[in-house]
């Protein structure tokens, strides 16, 4: 029997050093793409997949991530007084979760993604769970996690979102060793964390969307150090292959790596172009700046 997917873990304890000084006093997951912070995109994506409970793995200075989903009574009252009812409705989208739906635990030391997930062990319990890394933002008709949830209901076991990356970039990702392909579903024979291009078993990389069985916690509990001197989630997942179904899903959509500046800026443009209230202005100023740039380099 395949247990329903109801829980999600959001690892948000990182320091965001690539975005300093903006992240000196602001969690990087609170950086907005157009007018919503990255953390809100992740929670909304999870909700669209039927997820009901959330656990944020936080660090020092990250309280705003939880507070973002709380009710802002004073702000709502002020907006009501000023007749800004659309803004109130938008605010309430962030507080639509039932009481107790969001929990948080602290990762006191930055020991890696695997360690962060292990910190949520009490929340996870014996249930399957999703992981969403807010740095990875996916633009798609069907939310990426909803695509994974559909695959999970069909296959059971573990399902991770994957995409093809340039061979020279394999050292940035967990990479799949492929057993066989069935359409967009890939049966996984093995996993390698951040292999060099000449040692990578494929160019199919895991992105920041996972559905895992709770047995991964048993392997994470050994705190085995992997690539980069950290406890790697990929290493623990690799030990589950052969013991339960393990698949990669080539999701439909475009991923933006908002953990770096270029990817973050590209996401701003792509998401703004999807907005009816912004698209024409975005196209206009893009043409203006591109024409000016080309003229200056003729």
Backbone torsions as a table, in degrees:
resi	resn	phi	psi	omega
1	UNK	NA	132.5	179.7
2	UNK	-89.6	116.8	-178.7
3	UNK	-71.2	143.5	179.5
4	UNK	-65.6	149.6	179.3
5	UNK	-92.3	113.5	-176.4
6	UNK	-127.5	-11.9	-172.7
7	UNK	-118.4	147.6	176.1
8	UNK	-137.1	141.4	175.9
9	UNK	-112.7	132.4	179.0
10	UNK	-120.6	102.6	178.8
11	UNK	-75.4	113.4	-174.5
12	UNK	-134.5	33.1	-176.4
13	UNK	-92.9	-2.9	-175.8
14	UNK	-63.9	158.9	-175.9
15	UNK	-86.1	-17.2	179.5
16	UNK	65.3	38.5	-173.8
17	UNK	-64.8	-24.8	-179.5
18	UNK	-68.5	-15.3	-177.4
19	UNK	-113.1	15.0	173.3
20	UNK	-63.7	143.6	6.9
21	UNK	-87.5	0.2	-176.8
22	UNK	-59.2	-32.0	-176.1
23	UNK	-98.1	15.6	177.8
24	UNK	-61.1	-41.9	-179.0
25	UNK	-124.8	8.8	-177.2
26	UNK	-129.7	129.3	176.7
27	UNK	-61.5	136.2	-177.6
28	UNK	-61.0	-28.3	179.4
29	UNK	-72.0	-8.7	174.8
30	UNK	-93.6	-2.2	176.0
31	UNK	-65.8	132.9	-175.0
32	UNK	-87.1	142.6	164.4
33	UNK	-105.0	110.7	-168.4
34	UNK	64.2	-93.3	-176.5
35	UNK	-134.6	16.6	176.5
36	UNK	-129.0	137.5	177.8
37	UNK	-71.4	156.6	-178.4
38	UNK	-55.5	-38.0	-177.9
39	UNK	-64.0	-33.0	179.9
40	UNK	-71.6	-38.6	175.0
41	UNK	-57.5	-42.9	-177.8
42	UNK	-64.9	-44.0	-179.4
43	UNK	-66.2	-42.5	179.4
44	UNK	-63.9	-38.0	177.6
45	UNK	-63.6	-41.3	179.0
46	UNK	-66.1	-42.1	178.2
47	UNK	-58.8	-38.4	179.8
48	UNK	-66.5	-17.4	178.0
49	UNK	-94.8	5.7	178.3
50	UNK	89.4	9.8	-179.1
51	UNK	-77.4	140.4	-173.3
52	UNK	-118.7	-22.2	-176.2
53	UNK	-126.3	140.8	-174.9
54	UNK	-130.1	141.9	173.5
55	UNK	-129.7	120.0	176.7
56	UNK	-95.9	128.6	175.1
57	UNK	-93.2	104.8	-171.3
58	UNK	-107.8	172.7	173.8
59	UNK	-134.5	-174.0	179.7
60	UNK	-60.0	139.3	178.0
61	UNK	79.0	15.6	-174.8
62	UNK	-111.8	15.1	-175.8
63	UNK	-63.4	-26.5	-178.8
64	UNK	-61.9	-25.5	-179.1
65	UNK	-64.4	-40.8	177.2
66	UNK	-76.1	-41.6	-178.4
67	UNK	-62.5	-27.7	179.8
68	UNK	-57.8	-29.5	-177.2
69	UNK	-98.0	10.1	176.8
70	UNK	-91.1	167.9	178.8
71	UNK	-83.0	129.6	178.0
72	UNK	-101.2	84.4	-172.8
73	UNK	-58.5	-48.3	-176.1
74	UNK	-64.0	-42.9	180.0
75	UNK	-63.9	-44.7	-179.9
76	UNK	-63.5	-39.9	179.4
77	UNK	-63.4	-42.3	179.2
78	UNK	-64.1	-42.7	179.4
79	UNK	-65.2	-38.8	177.0
80	UNK	-60.5	-45.3	-179.4
81	UNK	-60.3	-32.1	-178.1
82	UNK	-92.0	4.8	177.1
83	UNK	74.1	19.2	-177.6
84	UNK	-93.1	69.1	-173.3
85	UNK	-73.3	-31.4	177.2
86	UNK	-64.9	-39.6	179.1
87	UNK	-66.0	-37.3	177.0
88	UNK	-63.6	-43.7	179.5
89	UNK	-61.3	-39.7	178.7
90	UNK	-66.4	-40.8	177.4
91	UNK	-60.1	-40.8	-175.5
92	UNK	-71.1	-15.1	173.1
93	UNK	-63.4	-28.6	-179.8
94	UNK	-83.0	-9.8	-178.0
95	UNK	-118.8	22.1	-177.3
96	UNK	-80.2	-8.2	178.4
97	UNK	-70.8	143.1	177.8
98	UNK	-68.2	157.1	178.8
99	UNK	-55.8	136.0	178.7
100	UNK	84.7	2.7	-178.2
101	UNK	-74.9	-22.3	-179.4
102	UNK	-114.9	126.4	172.6
103	UNK	-119.8	164.3	175.5
104	UNK	-141.8	146.2	173.1
105	UNK	-130.7	157.6	-174.3
106	UNK	-103.5	129.6	168.6
107	UNK	-97.5	104.7	-171.4
108	UNK	-71.3	-29.1	-178.6
109	UNK	-127.3	142.2	-179.6
110	UNK	-80.0	79.7	-174.6
111	UNK	-101.3	11.0	176.2
112	UNK	114.6	164.9	-178.2
113	UNK	-63.1	-40.0	179.4
114	UNK	-60.8	-41.1	178.0
115	UNK	-65.5	-39.2	178.6
116	UNK	-60.2	-43.7	179.5
117	UNK	-65.5	-40.1	178.3
118	UNK	-60.2	-32.7	178.9
119	UNK	-61.7	-21.0	-179.2
120	UNK	-94.8	17.1	-172.9
121	UNK	-58.9	-38.5	-179.4
122	UNK	-67.4	-37.1	177.9
123	UNK	-67.6	-43.2	-175.8
124	UNK	-68.6	-45.4	-179.3
125	UNK	60.4	-129.3	-178.6
126	UNK	-106.2	22.1	-174.2
127	UNK	-105.4	151.1	168.1
128	UNK	-64.6	154.0	-177.2
129	UNK	-149.8	153.8	176.1
130	UNK	-97.2	152.3	170.5
131	UNK	-123.9	130.6	175.2
132	UNK	-126.2	123.2	174.3
133	UNK	-95.1	111.1	-174.6
134	UNK	-60.6	-21.3	177.0
135	UNK	-60.1	-31.5	177.9
136	UNK	-90.4	113.7	-179.3
137	UNK	-112.1	128.0	-174.9
138	UNK	-116.4	126.9	175.9
139	UNK	-99.7	115.9	-176.1
140	UNK	-158.7	157.2	178.0
141	UNK	-66.4	-47.7	173.8
142	UNK	-100.9	122.7	-177.9
143	UNK	-50.7	142.1	-174.4
144	UNK	-56.2	-45.6	-178.9
145	UNK	-65.8	-31.3	175.4
146	UNK	-65.3	-36.4	175.9
147	UNK	-64.4	-42.7	178.1
148	UNK	-65.0	-40.7	-179.4
149	UNK	-62.7	-38.0	177.6
150	UNK	-64.5	-42.1	178.0
151	UNK	-64.8	-40.6	179.4
152	UNK	-61.5	-41.7	179.8
153	UNK	-65.0	-25.5	179.7
154	UNK	-85.4	-34.9	-171.9
155	UNK	-109.0	-25.7	-170.2
156	UNK	69.0	-173.3	176.7
157	UNK	70.5	-143.7	-176.5
158	UNK	-108.0	138.7	179.1
159	UNK	-136.8	130.5	177.8
160	UNK	-125.3	148.0	177.1
161	UNK	-81.8	134.3	-179.0
162	UNK	-133.6	155.8	171.8
163	UNK	-145.8	155.4	176.8
164	UNK	-76.3	135.3	178.3
165	UNK	-123.7	157.8	174.8
166	UNK	-56.2	140.7	-176.9
167	UNK	-53.9	-34.5	-178.4
168	UNK	-71.9	-7.3	-179.9
169	UNK	-103.1	4.7	-176.1
170	UNK	-61.4	-26.1	-178.3
171	UNK	-71.1	-0.1	178.5
172	UNK	-99.3	-8.5	-168.0
173	UNK	-135.1	167.9	162.1
174	UNK	-80.0	130.5	-171.7
175	UNK	-116.9	140.1	-178.5
176	UNK	-83.8	139.7	161.6
177	UNK	-98.3	122.6	-167.9
178	UNK	-93.7	131.8	172.4
179	UNK	-89.2	-52.9	176.0
180	UNK	-162.2	160.7	179.4
181	UNK	-115.6	139.2	172.9
182	UNK	-133.0	92.5	-174.9
183	UNK	64.9	-127.1	-180.0
184	UNK	-85.9	-2.0	-177.9
185	UNK	-100.1	129.7	-178.0
186	UNK	-116.8	122.7	173.3
187	UNK	-78.1	128.2	-171.7
188	UNK	-95.9	128.9	177.2
189	UNK	-98.0	-20.8	-179.1
190	UNK	-173.2	167.6	179.0
191	UNK	-136.6	140.7	176.8
192	UNK	-130.4	128.6	-179.0
193	UNK	-86.6	118.3	173.3
194	UNK	51.1	54.8	179.0
195	UNK	-75.6	152.9	173.0
196	UNK	-67.0	154.9	-176.3
197	UNK	-53.9	-36.9	-177.3
198	UNK	-79.3	-7.7	178.6
199	UNK	-113.8	-2.6	-177.7
200	UNK	-71.3	131.2	-179.8
201	UNK	-74.1	-14.5	175.6
202	UNK	-164.8	-175.0	172.0
203	UNK	-115.0	24.3	175.8
204	UNK	-90.3	113.7	-174.0
205	UNK	-106.5	142.0	174.3
206	UNK	-78.9	130.5	174.2
207	UNK	-102.3	-175.8	-170.3
208	UNK	-79.6	46.9	175.4
209	UNK	-139.2	122.8	-176.2
210	UNK	-139.7	150.2	162.4
211	UNK	-127.2	119.6	-172.9
212	UNK	-127.9	152.8	172.9
213	UNK	-81.2	153.1	-175.4
214	UNK	-66.7	-14.7	179.5
215	UNK	-60.9	-19.1	177.9
216	UNK	-59.9	-27.5	-179.1
217	UNK	-65.4	-32.5	179.2
218	UNK	-61.9	-37.1	179.8
219	UNK	-78.1	-37.7	179.1
220	UNK	-65.6	-28.4	-176.1
221	UNK	-65.0	-14.6	178.0
222	UNK	-81.4	-12.0	177.9
223	UNK	53.9	40.2	178.0
224	UNK	-71.7	130.5	-176.9
225	UNK	-85.7	132.9	179.8
226	UNK	-120.6	-142.3	-177.9
227	UNK	-55.8	138.3	178.2
228	UNK	73.8	9.3	-179.4
229	UNK	71.3	22.6	-177.7
230	UNK	-119.3	163.8	173.8
231	UNK	-79.8	109.0	-171.7
232	UNK	-93.9	129.9	176.2
233	UNK	-62.5	-38.3	-178.5
234	UNK	-58.1	-40.9	-179.6
235	UNK	-62.8	-40.9	179.1
236	UNK	-68.9	-39.5	178.4
237	UNK	-63.3	-38.3	-178.1
238	UNK	-59.2	-31.3	-178.3
239	UNK	-75.1	-11.0	178.2
240	UNK	-92.5	-10.1	-179.0
241	UNK	-67.4	131.2	-177.2
242	UNK	94.6	-15.9	179.6
243	UNK	-101.5	-19.0	177.4
244	UNK	-156.2	157.9	177.9
245	UNK	-55.3	140.5	179.2
246	UNK	-140.8	118.2	-176.0
247	UNK	-131.4	150.3	167.2
248	UNK	-105.6	140.7	178.7
249	UNK	-115.0	121.7	172.5
250	UNK	-77.9	93.5	-173.5
251	UNK	-70.1	158.3	176.3
252	UNK	-96.9	123.1	-179.0
253	UNK	145.0	177.9	179.5
254	UNK	-116.5	125.7	179.0
255	UNK	-93.6	139.9	174.7
256	UNK	-119.4	126.1	178.2
257	UNK	-84.8	93.4	-177.9
258	UNK	-82.6	8.4	172.9
259	UNK	-82.6	-6.9	173.2
260	UNK	-128.0	159.7	-170.2
261	UNK	-65.0	-42.2	-178.6
262	UNK	-64.3	-44.5	178.8
263	UNK	-64.5	-38.3	179.1
264	UNK	-64.1	-43.4	179.8
265	UNK	-68.6	-37.3	177.5
266	UNK	-63.5	-39.5	178.7
267	UNK	-62.3	-40.0	178.2
268	UNK	-55.3	-46.4	-177.2
269	UNK	-69.0	-46.8	-176.8
270	UNK	-62.0	-44.0	-178.8
271	UNK	-72.7	-34.8	177.8
272	UNK	-65.8	-36.2	179.3
273	UNK	-67.6	-17.1	176.3
274	UNK	-83.1	-8.5	-175.9
275	UNK	-95.3	125.0	179.7
276	UNK	-62.9	-31.0	-177.8
277	UNK	-80.4	-7.9	-175.8
278	UNK	-125.1	-23.8	-168.9
279	UNK	-54.8	-45.7	-176.7
280	UNK	-65.7	-39.9	178.0
281	UNK	-66.2	-39.7	179.7
282	UNK	-63.6	-45.8	179.5
283	UNK	-61.2	-39.8	-178.4
284	UNK	-64.5	-48.1	-176.4
285	UNK	-76.7	-24.1	173.6
286	UNK	-64.9	-43.4	177.3
287	UNK	-60.9	-41.7	-178.5
288	UNK	-61.3	-48.5	-176.2
289	UNK	-72.4	-35.2	178.1
290	UNK	-66.9	-41.6	178.2
291	UNK	-64.1	-41.8	178.9
292	UNK	-64.3	-41.3	-179.6
293	UNK	-64.2	-44.0	180.0
294	UNK	-65.0	-40.4	179.2
295	UNK	-62.8	-37.6	-178.3
296	UNK	-73.1	-15.5	-177.6
297	UNK	-113.4	11.1	176.1
298	UNK	-72.3	NA	NA
